[in-house]
């Protein structure tokens, strides 16, 4: 069985970083989708515009904060401690940006208590292990 590392060995750094970014956004989107299902059942995902309106603030937050934290710099996915630290920092910041966007008049939804705690904890608990698994799959230390 080939590993992800061997599949991406021939890829350029840009392609590799894009694949990791796409995976990160997928994981964040799945966490948000799981929250929608938790509150509204599977029927909550039937309106694509409402689902996107819920996911987009957190995806924007992730993109902005991951870029600022340097989460996609070469070498970040080679040392588990660095990957975990930067991913946790990015998750904390990204969720807060997403919450601020959701509280703005540009997106439906809100930030009723204890939603900020739940989404922050859930994103960290899901995204950090995902990133650590990537370190292993990509042949990190």
N, CA and C atoms as an extended XYZ file, in Angstrom:
423
Properties=species:S:1:pos:R:3:atomname:S:1:resname:S:1:resid:I:1 pbc="F F F"
N         0.842       -1.171        0.000 N   UNK     1
C         0.000        0.000        0.000 CA  UNK     1
C         0.890        1.237        0.000 C   UNK     1
N         0.612        2.192       -0.874 N   UNK     2
C         1.433        3.392       -0.920 CA  UNK     2
C         0.938        4.403        0.113 C   UNK     2
N         1.839        5.162        0.642 N   UNK     3
C         1.471        6.163        1.631 CA  UNK     3
C         1.184        7.473        0.934 C   UNK     3
N         0.565        8.373        1.690 N   UNK     4
C         0.302        9.694        1.152 CA  UNK     4
C         1.608       10.380        0.790 C   UNK     4
N         2.629       10.146        1.605 N   UNK     5
C         3.936       10.749        1.352 CA  UNK     5
C         4.486       10.325        0.001 C   UNK     5
N         4.386        9.033       -0.300 N   UNK     6
C         4.917        8.568       -1.578 CA  UNK     6
C         4.076        9.081       -2.745 C   UNK     6
N         2.792        9.263       -2.533 N   UNK     7
C         1.941        9.803       -3.588 CA  UNK     7
C         2.246       11.267       -3.866 C   UNK     7
N         2.629       11.992       -2.829 N   UNK     8
C         2.896       13.419       -2.992 CA  UNK     8
C         4.370       13.731       -3.198 C   UNK     8
N         5.229       12.701       -3.209 N   UNK     9
C         6.654       12.940       -3.378 CA  UNK     9
C         6.977       13.667       -4.678 C   UNK     9
N         6.290       13.352       -5.738 N   UNK    10
C         6.556       13.980       -7.020 CA  UNK    10
C         5.862       15.321       -7.174 C   UNK    10
N         5.018       15.672       -6.212 N   UNK    11
C         4.270       16.921       -6.309 CA  UNK    11
C         5.158       18.105       -5.956 C   UNK    11
N         4.839       19.228       -6.534 N   UNK    12
C         5.567       20.452       -6.188 CA  UNK    12
C         5.150       20.882       -4.781 C   UNK    12
N         5.940       21.761       -4.169 N   UNK    13
C         5.583       22.270       -2.848 CA  UNK    13
C         4.223       22.958       -2.870 C   UNK    13
N         3.935       23.691       -3.951 N   UNK    14
C         2.646       24.372       -4.062 CA  UNK    14
C         1.499       23.377       -4.102 C   UNK    14
N         1.652       22.307       -4.876 N   UNK    15
C         0.616       21.284       -4.975 CA  UNK    15
C         0.419       20.603       -3.632 C   UNK    15
N         1.500       20.302       -2.974 N   UNK    16
C         1.446       19.654       -1.655 CA  UNK    16
C         0.751       20.562       -0.641 C   UNK    16
N         1.106       21.835       -0.626 N   UNK    17
C         0.482       22.777        0.298 CA  UNK    17
C        -0.995       22.969       -0.018 C   UNK    17
N        -1.337       22.999       -1.305 N   UNK    18
C        -2.745       23.122       -1.687 CA  UNK    18
C        -3.533       21.901       -1.215 C   UNK    18
N        -2.970       20.718       -1.344 N   UNK    19
C        -3.643       19.494       -0.898 CA  UNK    19
C        -3.877       19.530        0.614 C   UNK    19
N        -2.901       19.995        1.355 N   UNK    20
C        -3.048       20.096        2.808 CA  UNK    20
C        -4.090       21.161        3.161 C   UNK    20
N        -4.054       22.301        2.480 N   UNK    21
C        -5.040       23.351        2.699 CA  UNK    21
C        -6.453       22.843        2.418 C   UNK    21
N        -6.615       22.145        1.304 N   UNK    22
C        -7.929       21.590        0.959 CA  UNK    22
C        -8.392       20.613        2.037 C   UNK    22
N        -7.484       19.790        2.537 N   UNK    23
C        -7.823       18.862        3.618 CA  UNK    23
C        -8.235       19.598        4.882 C   UNK    23
N        -7.500       20.658        5.233 N   UNK    24
C        -7.842       21.451        6.412 CA  UNK    24
C        -9.230       22.066        6.275 C   UNK    24
N        -9.501       22.662        5.119 N   UNK    25
C       -10.819       23.274        4.901 CA  UNK    25
C       -11.931       22.231        4.930 C   UNK    25
N       -11.654       21.049        4.409 N   UNK    26
C       -12.639       19.976        4.460 CA  UNK    26
C       -12.927       19.587        5.906 C   UNK    26
N       -11.889       19.449        6.715 N   UNK    27
C       -12.079       19.071        8.116 CA  UNK    27
C       -12.869       20.147        8.865 C   UNK    27
N       -12.514       21.414        8.682 N   UNK    28
C       -13.243       22.504        9.340 CA  UNK    28
C       -14.703       22.505        8.872 C   UNK    28
N       -14.925       22.320        7.582 N   UNK    29
C       -16.288       22.288        7.044 CA  UNK    29
C       -17.085       21.124        7.601 C   UNK    29
N       -16.439       19.979        7.770 N   UNK    30
C       -17.129       18.815        8.340 CA  UNK    30
C       -17.506       19.045        9.803 C   UNK    30
N       -16.662       19.742       10.545 N   UNK    31
C       -16.995       20.070       11.936 CA  UNK    31
C       -18.231       20.969       11.969 C   UNK    31
N       -18.262       21.984       11.113 N   UNK    32
C       -19.416       22.880       11.058 CA  UNK    32
C       -20.660       22.117       10.595 C   UNK    32
N       -20.509       21.266        9.600 N   UNK    33
C       -21.645       20.464        9.114 CA  UNK    33
C       -22.164       19.534       10.206 C   UNK    33
N       -21.268       18.968       10.990 N   UNK    34
C       -21.696       18.108       12.105 CA  UNK    34
C       -22.515       18.907       13.108 C   UNK    34
N       -22.142       20.154       13.331 N   UNK    35
C       -22.928       21.018       14.215 CA  UNK    35
C       -24.309       21.303       13.652 C   UNK    35
N       -24.381       21.515       12.358 N   UNK    36
C       -25.679       21.739       11.714 CA  UNK    36
C       -26.560       20.509       11.898 C   UNK    36
N       -25.988       19.335       11.655 N   UNK    37
C       -26.748       18.091       11.802 CA  UNK    37
C       -27.164       17.890       13.265 C   UNK    37
N       -26.286       18.212       14.193 N   UNK    38
C       -26.595       18.076       15.624 CA  UNK    38
C       -27.806       18.920       16.009 C   UNK    38
N       -27.911       20.108       15.436 N   UNK    39
C       -29.000       21.012       15.795 CA  UNK    39
C       -30.254       20.857       14.934 C   UNK    39
N       -30.083       20.441       13.691 N   UNK    40
C       -31.222       20.423       12.768 CA  UNK    40
C       -31.442       19.082       12.081 C   UNK    40
N       -30.667       18.072       12.420 N   UNK    41
C       -30.753       16.796       11.727 CA  UNK    41
C       -30.187       16.918       10.325 C   UNK    41
N       -30.244       15.845        9.584 N   UNK    42
C       -29.722       15.863        8.211 CA  UNK    42
C       -30.450       16.868        7.326 C   UNK    42
N       -31.687       17.172        7.689 N   UNK    43
C       -32.454       18.153        6.919 CA  UNK    43
C       -31.779       19.520        6.940 C   UNK    43
N       -30.970       19.789        7.957 N   UNK    44
C       -30.265       21.054        8.037 CA  UNK    44
C       -29.262       21.261        6.920 C   UNK    44
N       -28.842       20.176        6.284 N   UNK    45
C       -27.869       20.270        5.194 CA  UNK    45
C       -28.517       20.310        3.810 C   UNK    45
N       -29.844       20.300        3.759 N   UNK    46
C       -30.513       20.220        2.461 CA  UNK    46
C       -30.523       21.541        1.695 C   UNK    46
N       -30.360       22.656        2.389 N   UNK    47
C       -30.309       23.947        1.703 CA  UNK    47
C       -28.842       24.349        1.555 C   UNK    47
N       -28.301       24.215        0.345 N   UNK    48
C       -26.872       24.483        0.169 CA  UNK    48
C       -26.467       25.915        0.507 C   UNK    48
N       -27.334       26.884        0.265 N   UNK    49
C       -26.985       28.275        0.543 CA  UNK    49
C       -26.887       28.528        2.047 C   UNK    49
N       -27.816       27.971        2.810 N   UNK    50
C       -27.765       28.116        4.267 CA  UNK    50
C       -26.549       27.400        4.823 C   UNK    50
N       -26.245       26.224        4.288 N   UNK    51
C       -25.072       25.482        4.743 CA  UNK    51
C       -23.805       26.268        4.444 C   UNK    51
N       -23.689       26.793        3.236 N   UNK    52
C       -22.516       27.596        2.874 CA  UNK    52
C       -22.411       28.857        3.728 C   UNK    52
N       -23.547       29.469        4.027 N   UNK    53
C       -23.540       30.674        4.839 CA  UNK    53
C       -23.046       30.376        6.259 C   UNK    53
N       -23.215       29.149        6.698 N   UNK    54
C       -22.721       28.748        8.013 CA  UNK    54
C       -21.243       28.373        7.946 C   UNK    54
N       -20.819       27.731        6.873 N   UNK    55
C       -19.439       27.261        6.741 CA  UNK    55
C       -18.475       28.391        6.369 C   UNK    55
N       -18.887       29.285        5.493 N   UNK    56
C       -17.979       30.302        4.941 CA  UNK    56
C       -17.280       31.155        6.006 C   UNK    56
N       -17.963       31.647        7.039 N   UNK    57
C       -17.223       32.464        8.021 CA  UNK    57
C       -16.058       31.714        8.669 C   UNK    57
N       -16.242       30.428        8.925 N   UNK    58
C       -15.178       29.650        9.560 CA  UNK    58
C       -14.074       29.296        8.558 C   UNK    58
N       -14.446       29.086        7.303 N   UNK    59
C       -13.435       28.839        6.266 CA  UNK    59
C       -12.605       30.103        6.033 C   UNK    59
N       -13.249       31.258        5.991 N   UNK    60
C       -12.527       32.525        5.831 CA  UNK    60
C       -11.600       32.738        7.029 C   UNK    60
N       -12.124       32.483        8.220 N   UNK    61
C       -11.301       32.607        9.422 CA  UNK    61
C       -10.090       31.695        9.367 C   UNK    61
N       -10.303       30.460        8.903 N   UNK    62
C        -9.196       29.511        8.795 CA  UNK    62
C        -8.151       30.004        7.796 C   UNK    62
N        -8.587       30.413        6.623 N   UNK    63
C        -7.649       30.875        5.591 CA  UNK    63
C        -6.836       32.071        6.068 C   UNK    63
N        -7.504       33.033        6.658 N   UNK    64
C        -6.824       34.232        7.134 CA  UNK    64
C        -5.816       33.899        8.240 C   UNK    64
N        -6.265       33.162        9.239 N   UNK    65
C        -5.409       32.888       10.399 CA  UNK    65
C        -4.306       31.882       10.082 C   UNK    65
N        -4.586       30.913        9.228 N   UNK    66
C        -3.550       29.949        8.842 CA  UNK    66
C        -2.432       30.652        8.084 C   UNK    66
N        -2.811       31.595        7.240 N   UNK    67
C        -1.799       32.365        6.521 CA  UNK    67
C        -0.950       33.201        7.460 C   UNK    67
N        -1.595       33.861        8.407 N   UNK    68
C        -0.864       34.687        9.370 CA  UNK    68
C         0.029       33.854       10.292 C   UNK    68
N        -0.424       32.662       10.637 N   UNK    69
C         0.352       31.799       11.541 CA  UNK    69
C         1.468       31.061       10.813 C   UNK    69
N         1.437       31.067        9.489 N   UNK    70
C         2.459       30.353        8.723 CA  UNK    70
C         2.242       28.851        8.708 C   UNK    70
N         0.992       28.450        8.776 N   UNK    71
C         0.663       27.029        8.867 CA  UNK    71
C         1.059       26.237        7.623 C   UNK    71
N         1.223       26.899        6.496 N   UNK    72
C         1.549       26.193        5.255 CA  UNK    72
C         2.985       26.413        4.797 C   UNK    72
N         3.811       26.928        5.694 N   UNK    73
C         5.237       27.069        5.379 CA  UNK    73
C         5.863       25.688        5.230 C   UNK    73
N         6.870       25.576        4.376 N   UNK    74
C         7.582       24.294        4.257 CA  UNK    74
C         8.171       23.892        5.617 C   UNK    74
N         8.062       22.639        5.928 N   UNK    75
C         8.644       22.112        7.159 CA  UNK    75
C         7.701       22.051        8.341 C   UNK    75
N         6.567       22.757        8.265 N   UNK    76
C         5.640       22.757        9.401 CA  UNK    76
C         5.106       21.346        9.666 C   UNK    76
N         4.908       20.584        8.604 N   UNK    77
C         4.354       19.240        8.784 CA  UNK    77
C         5.428       18.177        8.964 C   UNK    77
N         6.600       18.578        9.351 N   UNK    78
C         7.642       17.579        9.581 CA  UNK    78
C         7.920       17.364       11.063 C   UNK    78
N         7.518       18.293       11.911 N   UNK    79
C         7.762       18.180       13.353 CA  UNK    79
C         6.404       18.215       14.062 C   UNK    79
N         5.994       17.110       14.700 N   UNK    80
C         4.669       17.053       15.337 CA  UNK    80
C         4.396       18.195       16.306 C   UNK    80
N         5.377       18.555       17.137 N   UNK    81
C         5.167       19.612       18.127 CA  UNK    81
C         4.872       20.949       17.445 C   UNK    81
N         5.585       21.255       16.386 N   UNK    82
C         5.365       22.506       15.646 CA  UNK    82
C         3.992       22.471       14.976 C   UNK    82
N         3.660       21.355       14.357 N   UNK    83
C         2.357       21.223       13.692 CA  UNK    83
C         1.220       21.383       14.697 C   UNK    83
N         1.336       20.743       15.854 N   UNK    84
C         0.281       20.835       16.874 CA  UNK    84
C         0.157       22.253       17.407 C   UNK    84
N         1.288       22.902       17.680 N   UNK    85
C         1.269       24.259       18.239 CA  UNK    85
C         0.653       25.253       17.249 C   UNK    85
N         1.123       25.226       16.011 N   UNK    86
C         0.605       26.177       15.017 CA  UNK    86
C        -0.853       25.889       14.664 C   UNK    86
N        -1.229       24.612       14.644 N   UNK    87
C        -2.617       24.265       14.336 CA  UNK    87
C        -3.540       24.719       15.458 C   UNK    87
N        -3.120       24.549       16.697 N   UNK    88
C        -3.937       25.002       17.833 CA  UNK    88
C        -4.090       26.517       17.802 C   UNK    88
N        -3.001       27.227       17.573 N   UNK    89
C        -3.044       28.684       17.473 CA  UNK    89
C        -3.982       29.118       16.346 C   UNK    89
N        -3.849       28.482       15.200 N   UNK    90
C        -4.698       28.814       14.058 CA  UNK    90
C        -6.157       28.540       14.374 C   UNK    90
N        -6.455       27.403       15.001 N   UNK    91
C        -7.838       27.055       15.327 CA  UNK    91
C        -8.454       28.069       16.289 C   UNK    91
N        -7.711       28.434       17.329 N   UNK    92
C        -8.228       29.424       18.285 CA  UNK    92
C        -8.555       30.744       17.591 C   UNK    92
N        -7.650       31.203       16.771 N   UNK    93
C        -7.862       32.476       16.076 CA  UNK    93
C        -8.950       32.355       15.009 C   UNK    93
N        -8.909       31.285       14.229 N   UNK    94
C        -9.850       31.124       13.110 CA  UNK    94
C       -11.289       31.018       13.590 C   UNK    94
N       -11.502       30.292       14.666 N   UNK    95
C       -12.867       30.160       15.184 CA  UNK    95
C       -13.378       31.522       15.655 C   UNK    95
N       -12.520       32.292       16.283 N   UNK    96
C       -12.953       33.617       16.738 CA  UNK    96
C       -13.255       34.545       15.572 C   UNK    96
N       -12.458       34.483       14.513 N   UNK    97
C       -12.764       35.271       13.312 CA  UNK    97
C       -14.095       34.803       12.729 C   UNK    97
N       -14.299       33.489       12.651 N   UNK    98
C       -15.565       32.953       12.149 CA  UNK    98
C       -16.752       33.408       12.985 C   UNK    98
N       -16.588       33.421       14.304 N   UNK    99
C       -17.665       33.873       15.187 CA  UNK    99
C       -17.959       35.358       14.989 C   UNK    99
N       -16.910       36.146       14.829 N   UNK   100
C       -17.112       37.574       14.574 CA  UNK   100
C       -17.854       37.798       13.255 C   UNK   100
N       -17.479       37.050       12.235 N   UNK   101
C       -18.167       37.176       10.949 CA  UNK   101
C       -19.626       36.758       11.065 C   UNK   101
N       -19.884       35.663       11.800 N   UNK   102
C       -21.271       35.211       11.969 CA  UNK   102
C       -22.111       36.222       12.731 C   UNK   102
N       -21.485       36.973       13.629 N   UNK   103
C       -22.213       37.977       14.403 CA  UNK   103
C       -22.424       39.270       13.610 C   UNK   103
N       -21.753       39.373       12.461 N   UNK   104
C       -21.881       40.579       11.641 CA  UNK   104
C       -23.202       40.532       10.862 C   UNK   104
N       -23.607       41.650       10.319 N   UNK   105
C       -24.857       41.658        9.537 CA  UNK   105
C       -24.727       40.973        8.176 C   UNK   105
N       -23.522       40.520        7.818 N   UNK   106
C       -23.315       39.920        6.501 CA  UNK   106
C       -23.624       38.436        6.442 C   UNK   106
N       -23.754       37.789        7.593 N   UNK   107
C       -24.037       36.355        7.640 CA  UNK   107
C       -25.175       36.093        8.618 C   UNK   107
N       -25.990       35.085        8.297 N   UNK   108
C       -27.047       34.668        9.219 CA  UNK   108
C       -26.400       33.882       10.357 C   UNK   108
N       -27.104       33.778       11.438 N   UNK   109
C       -26.573       33.025       12.571 CA  UNK   109
C       -26.198       33.969       13.679 C   UNK   109
N       -25.473       33.455       14.605 N   UNK   110
C       -25.075       34.288       15.732 CA  UNK   110
C       -24.078       33.547       16.585 C   UNK   110
N       -23.869       34.087       17.751 N   UNK   111
C       -22.879       33.489       18.638 CA  UNK   111
C       -23.445       33.345       20.048 C   UNK   111
N       -24.622       32.790       20.167 N   UNK   112
C       -25.242       32.616       21.484 CA  UNK   112
C       -24.376       31.711       22.356 C   UNK   112
N       -24.282       32.075       23.607 N   UNK   113
C       -23.516       31.305       24.587 CA  UNK   113
C       -24.111       29.911       24.701 C   UNK   113
N       -23.410       28.809       24.763 N   UNK   114
C       -21.979       28.569       24.826 CA  UNK   114
C       -21.378       28.150       23.475 C   UNK   114
N       -22.013       28.580       22.382 N   UNK   115
C       -21.536       28.206       21.056 CA  UNK   115
C       -20.048       28.482       20.842 C   UNK   115
N       -19.520       29.632       21.264 N   UNK   116
C       -18.075       29.855       21.059 CA  UNK   116
C       -17.195       28.795       21.719 C   UNK   116
N       -17.551       28.369       22.909 N   UNK   117
C       -16.762       27.322       23.581 CA  UNK   117
C       -16.851       25.996       22.844 C   UNK   117
N       -18.052       25.640       22.438 N   UNK   118
C       -18.267       24.352       21.768 CA  UNK   118
C       -17.531       24.300       20.432 C   UNK   118
N       -17.684       25.318       19.610 N   UNK   119
C       -17.040       25.293       18.293 CA  UNK   119
C       -15.527       25.359       18.426 C   UNK   119
N       -15.021       26.161       19.368 N   UNK   120
C       -13.573       26.249       19.560 CA  UNK   120
C       -13.015       24.900       19.995 C   UNK   120
N       -13.615       24.308       21.004 N   UNK   121
C       -13.144       23.011       21.493 CA  UNK   121
C       -13.238       21.926       20.442 C   UNK   121
N       -14.336       21.902       19.715 N   UNK   122
C       -14.529       20.867       18.703 CA  UNK   122
C       -13.519       21.005       17.573 C   UNK   122
N       -13.305       22.215       17.102 N   UNK   123
C       -12.335       22.415       16.014 CA  UNK   123
C       -10.943       21.983       16.467 C   UNK   123
N       -10.557       22.359       17.679 N   UNK   124
C        -9.226       21.966       18.168 CA  UNK   124
C        -9.123       20.452       18.298 C   UNK   124
N       -10.150       19.827       18.854 N   UNK   125
C       -10.117       18.377       19.077 CA  UNK   125
C       -10.112       17.587       17.768 C   UNK   125
N       -10.637       18.161       16.711 N   UNK   126
C       -10.674       17.466       15.424 CA  UNK   126
C        -9.483       17.846       14.536 C   UNK   126
N        -9.159       19.122       14.456 N   UNK   127
C        -8.148       19.577       13.508 CA  UNK   127
C        -6.725       19.231       13.958 C   UNK   127
N        -6.429       19.342       15.243 N   UNK   128
C        -5.063       19.039       15.694 CA  UNK   128
C        -4.712       17.570       15.439 C   UNK   128
N        -5.563       16.604       15.816 N   UNK   129
C        -5.221       15.215       15.473 CA  UNK   129
C        -5.122       14.977       13.961 C   UNK   129
N        -5.945       15.650       13.177 N   UNK   130
C        -5.864       15.553       11.712 CA  UNK   130
C        -4.485       15.993       11.255 C   UNK   130
N        -4.004       17.120       11.781 N   UNK   131
C        -2.694       17.619       11.396 CA  UNK   131
C        -1.580       16.676       11.850 C   UNK   131
N        -1.701       16.123       13.041 N   UNK   132
C        -0.680       15.174       13.531 CA  UNK   132
C        -0.681       13.902       12.680 C   UNK   132
N        -1.853       13.473       12.247 N   UNK   133
C        -1.931       12.325       11.342 CA  UNK   133
C        -1.233       12.652       10.019 C   UNK   133
N        -1.396       13.876        9.535 N   UNK   134
C        -0.696       14.286        8.308 CA  UNK   134
C         0.816       14.227        8.483 C   UNK   134
N         1.301       14.644        9.644 N   UNK   135
C         2.734       14.583        9.904 CA  UNK   135
C         3.210       13.133        9.754 C   UNK   135
N         2.463       12.209       10.324 N   UNK   136
C         2.822       10.788       10.222 CA  UNK   136
C         2.742       10.305        8.780 C   UNK   136
N         1.645       10.644        8.092 N   UNK   137
C         1.472       10.193        6.708 CA  UNK   137
C         2.528       10.769        5.764 C   UNK   137
N         2.936       11.986        6.044 N   UNK   138
C         3.927       12.628        5.178 CA  UNK   138
C         5.356       12.324        5.577 C   UNK   138
N         5.494       11.450        6.576 N   UNK   139
C         6.821       10.998        6.943 CA  UNK   139
C         7.595       11.946        7.813 C   UNK   139
N         6.880       12.707        8.677 N   UNK   140
C         7.563       13.641        9.581 CA  UNK   140
C         8.321       12.902       10.657 C   UNK   140
N         9.023       13.669       11.491 N   UNK   141
C         9.866       13.116       12.547 CA  UNK   141
C         9.060       12.350       13.568 C   UNK   141
